[in-house]
Amino acid sequence: MNFPENLKYTKDHEWIRVEGGTGWIGITDYAQGELGDVVYVELPSAGAKLQQGKSFGTIEAVKAVSDLYAPIGGEVVEVNGDIQNTPDLVNKDPYGRGWMVKVRIADPAEIATLLDVEAYKKLVAK
């Protein structure tokens, strides 16, 4: 299982990569493995406002449908259209081409409330 060091994680298995005031959000390798083959992803439109810890969309796999939870609050500035057409990118490349939304971060202090890679590894090892 892959755990990139440069990301922050949530207890709900989302990740965020922060660059300046922007964050890319997706689900972790662990989450996509638990879900199985992803067949559909429902995401908000650009301009939508996300609230930390609140659902911002759903992901549907052969096994289940799950909510997606925002690691931080902010405004969606871009949606990954590639996963709308090819949802299995989430399975193949969850930290790369399988990202979901790009957001303008509203409150950078929220990043400090997220898990670092070591804390996330402990969470999924349970």
C-alpha positions as CSV (number, residue, x, y, z in Angstrom):
1,M,0.0,0.0,0.0
2,N,1.2,3.5,-0.9
3,F,1.4,6.3,1.7
4,P,2.9,9.5,0.2
5,E,4.8,11.5,2.7
6,N,3.8,14.9,1.2
7,L,0.1,14.5,1.9
8,K,-2.2,15.1,4.8
9,Y,-4.9,12.5,5.6
10,T,-8.4,12.3,7.2
11,K,-9.8,9.5,9.4
12,D,-12.3,9.0,6.6
13,H,-9.5,8.1,4.1
14,E,-9.3,11.3,2.0
15,W,-6.0,13.0,1.3
16,I,-5.0,16.5,0.4
17,R,-1.9,17.8,-1.2
18,V,-1.3,21.5,-0.3
19,E,0.7,23.8,-2.6
20,G,0.5,27.4,-1.4
21,G,-3.2,28.3,-0.9
22,T,-4.4,25.5,-3.1
23,G,-5.2,21.9,-2.2
24,W,-5.8,18.8,-4.4
25,I,-8.2,16.2,-2.8
26,G,-8.7,12.5,-3.4
27,I,-9.2,9.2,-1.6
28,T,-6.3,7.1,-0.4
29,D,-4.9,3.9,-1.8
30,Y,-6.4,2.1,1.3
31,A,-9.9,3.5,0.6
32,Q,-9.9,2.6,-3.1
33,G,-8.7,-0.9,-2.2
34,E,-11.6,-1.3,0.4
35,L,-14.2,0.0,-2.1
36,G,-13.1,-2.2,-5.0
37,D,-13.7,-1.2,-8.6
38,V,-14.9,2.4,-8.8
39,V,-17.6,2.8,-11.4
40,Y,-18.9,6.3,-10.7
41,V,-17.8,9.5,-8.9
42,E,-20.2,12.4,-8.2
43,L,-18.4,15.6,-7.5
44,P,-19.4,19.3,-7.0
45,S,-19.1,21.9,-9.7
46,A,-16.4,24.6,-9.7
47,G,-17.5,27.4,-7.4
48,A,-19.0,25.1,-4.8
49,K,-18.0,25.7,-1.2
50,L,-16.6,22.8,0.9
51,Q,-16.8,22.7,4.7
52,Q,-14.2,20.7,6.6
53,G,-15.6,17.3,7.6
54,K,-18.8,17.6,5.4
55,S,-19.7,15.5,2.4
56,F,-18.8,17.0,-0.9
57,G,-19.8,14.1,-3.2
58,T,-20.1,10.3,-3.5
59,I,-18.0,7.5,-4.9
60,E,-19.7,4.4,-6.2
61,A,-18.0,1.0,-6.5
62,V,-19.2,-2.4,-7.3
63,K,-19.4,-3.2,-3.5
64,A,-20.8,0.1,-2.1
65,V,-21.6,3.8,-2.4
66,S,-19.7,6.0,0.0
67,D,-19.7,9.7,0.8
68,L,-16.6,11.8,0.2
69,Y,-15.7,14.2,3.1
70,A,-13.7,17.4,2.7
71,P,-10.4,17.4,4.5
72,I,-10.5,21.3,4.6
73,G,-13.0,24.0,3.7
74,G,-12.6,26.1,0.6
75,E,-13.9,26.8,-2.9
76,V,-13.7,24.3,-5.6
77,V,-11.7,25.8,-8.4
78,E,-11.4,22.7,-10.6
79,V,-13.0,19.3,-10.9
80,N,-11.1,16.3,-12.4
81,G,-13.2,15.6,-15.5
82,D,-11.0,12.6,-16.3
83,I,-12.5,10.6,-13.5
84,Q,-16.0,11.5,-14.6
85,N,-15.3,9.7,-17.8
86,T,-12.8,7.1,-16.5
87,P,-13.7,6.5,-12.8
88,D,-11.2,3.6,-12.5
89,L,-8.4,6.1,-12.5
90,V,-9.2,6.3,-8.7
91,N,-8.2,2.6,-8.5
92,K,-5.2,2.8,-10.8
93,D,-3.6,6.1,-9.6
94,P,-5.4,7.5,-6.5
95,Y,-2.7,10.0,-5.7
96,G,-2.0,11.2,-9.2
97,R,-4.5,11.1,-12.1
98,G,-7.3,10.0,-9.7
99,W,-7.5,13.2,-7.8
100,M,-11.0,14.6,-7.5
101,V,-11.2,18.3,-6.8
102,K,-8.8,21.3,-6.5
103,V,-9.8,23.8,-3.9
104,R,-8.8,27.3,-2.8
105,I,-8.2,26.8,0.9
106,A,-10.4,29.0,3.1
107,D,-8.6,28.5,6.4
108,P,-5.0,27.2,6.3
109,A,-5.2,26.5,10.1
110,E,-7.5,23.5,9.3
111,I,-4.5,21.7,7.7
112,A,-3.0,21.3,11.2
113,T,-6.0,19.3,12.3
114,L,-5.3,16.5,9.7
115,L,-3.2,13.4,10.1
116,D,0.4,13.1,8.9
117,V,1.6,10.0,7.1
118,E,2.7,8.2,10.3
119,A,-0.7,8.8,12.1
120,Y,-2.5,7.6,9.0
121,K,-0.5,4.5,8.7
122,K,-1.4,3.7,12.4
123,L,-5.0,4.3,11.7
124,V,-5.2,1.8,8.8
125,A,-3.1,-0.7,10.6
126,K,-5.9,-1.3,13.2
